[in-house]
C-alpha cells in the first residue's frame, strides 16, 4: 500500500496546484493514528515548516497555519 499527503490549492485565476508527499511505510500507522486522533478530538491541526541546514541547525515556524480535518462521506 502507498500512502501520500496531497496538498491542493489554486491560483488567483482558479488554476489548480497540488503537491504530493509520500509517507514512508514505517510511518503509515503513526500517520493514520494522528489523523484519527485529529478527527475524533475535533481539534485544529497546526501546519508549520521546519528548515534544517547542512550543519543541523533548525529554524522553525517560518510559515504556519491551522486547519480542521473533516471526514468526507462518500
Steps between C-alpha positions, in 0.01 A plus 500: 500500500620853423398796710540863391422839643349714225483877547276691261435867437430720201645810339324836483363395163364173634766269360545199731842446657596195702798328652528143626720366780549128546461362852760232566354156580662513845298817573159379371362390837613816680355723228167315498482519881573874487223560244252292700588692818453836326164387360362358826624783725369768260805717574684719247817365342798734482710488186849649515824467312837422650819586315811296586827618351801283419654556845181377672368836620122518503292805418134448588172674423604683187145439380214360702125461491212318668230291342234250599464152358154392387401150402339498156228241458502339157 
